[in-house]
């Protein structure tokens, strides 16, 4: 699934590098934990995303992953460098 997310982002915006970490194992004791959903941390290096407003850049990532956020991703942390 992580490779799918990476490819989907790369297909839709120009990124120089992307690191995706699955942090789901850190959230197993949370009341809202769902083993079917992921807690992901994205570290994206992108000249394009840095060139636009920070909130707009994060919204663009959220829009690209909108379907996955409804079905497979419970939490998403986005860091843009």
C-alpha positions in Angstrom: 0.0 0.0 0.0 2.9 2.4 0.8 4.2 2.0 -2.7 0.8 2.6 -4.2 0.6 5.9 -2.2 4.0 6.9 -3.3 3.3 6.2 -7.0 0.0 8.1 -6.8 1.6 11.2 -5.4 4.5 11.0 -7.9 2.0 10.6 -10.7 0.1 13.8 -9.8 2.8 16.2 -8.6 6.6 16.8 -9.2 8.5 15.5 -6.2 12.3 15.0 -5.9 12.0 12.5 -3.1 9.3 11.0 -0.8 9.6 8.9 2.3 6.5 7.2 3.6 6.5 5.6 7.1 3.7 3.4 8.4 3.2 4.5 12.1 0.1 2.3 12.6 1.8 0.1 15.2 2.2 3.1 17.5 -1.6 3.7 17.6 -2.9 0.2 18.4 -4.1 1.3 21.9 -6.1 4.3 20.6 -9.8 4.0 21.0 -10.4 4.8 17.3 -7.7 2.3 16.1 -8.7 0.3 13.1 -6.4 -2.5 11.9 -7.7 -2.0 8.4 -6.5 1.6 8.2 -3.1 3.2 8.2 -1.4 5.9 10.1 1.1 7.4 7.6 3.8 9.9 7.8 4.9 11.5 4.5 8.2 13.3 4.2 8.1 15.0 0.8 10.9 16.8 -0.9 9.4 19.0 -3.6 10.5 22.2 -5.1 7.0 22.6 -6.5 5.2 22.1 -3.1 7.7 24.5 -1.4 6.9 27.1 -4.0 3.2 27.3 -3.1 1.4 28.2 0.1 2.0 25.6 2.9 -1.8 25.0 3.4 -2.4 24.8 -0.3 0.4 22.2 -0.7 -1.0 20.1 2.1 -4.5 20.3 0.6 -3.1 19.2 -2.7 -1.7 16.0 -1.1 -5.0 15.4 0.7 -6.9 15.8 -2.6 -4.6 13.3 -4.4 -5.2 10.8 -1.5 -8.9 11.7 -0.9 -10.2 8.2 -1.8 -7.6 6.5 0.4 -8.4 8.9 3.3 -12.0 7.7 3.1 -11.1 4.0 3.0 -7.6 3.1 4.0 -5.9 6.0 5.8 -6.9 6.9 9.3 -4.2 9.5 10.0 -1.8 11.4 7.7 1.2 13.5 8.8 2.7 15.6 6.0 6.1 17.2 6.1 7.2 19.2 3.1 10.8 20.1 2.5 
